[in-house]
């Protein structure tokens, strides 16, 4: 799943192409927490009404993942997806400071 995170101004924005979820936060951690909350809300809406919509049917796997993990696991998974991205693809070009901040954020997380 391609999670996009962009340093903007004094904060961060995150979105997932193909999923109507976009969030902003002052820090990377806050943005990841907001993304978890937004994904939980999306999964609930998907269960209630969106699963029959043609443009949402393909998100079944994502919804199942969201339902099966707790918030910490989902946040850690999203952070790992962001950290593993190939930032040279032109979709997002963070500064070295951005990479350092993401690395520090992920390194501070205890291992499961």
Secondary structure, 3 states (H helix, E strand, C coil): CCEEEEEECCEEEEEECCEEEEEEECCHHHHHHHHHHHHHHHHHHHHHCHHHCCCCHHHHHHHHHHHHCCHHHHHHHHHHHHHHCCHHHCCCCCCHHHHHHHHHHHHHCCCC
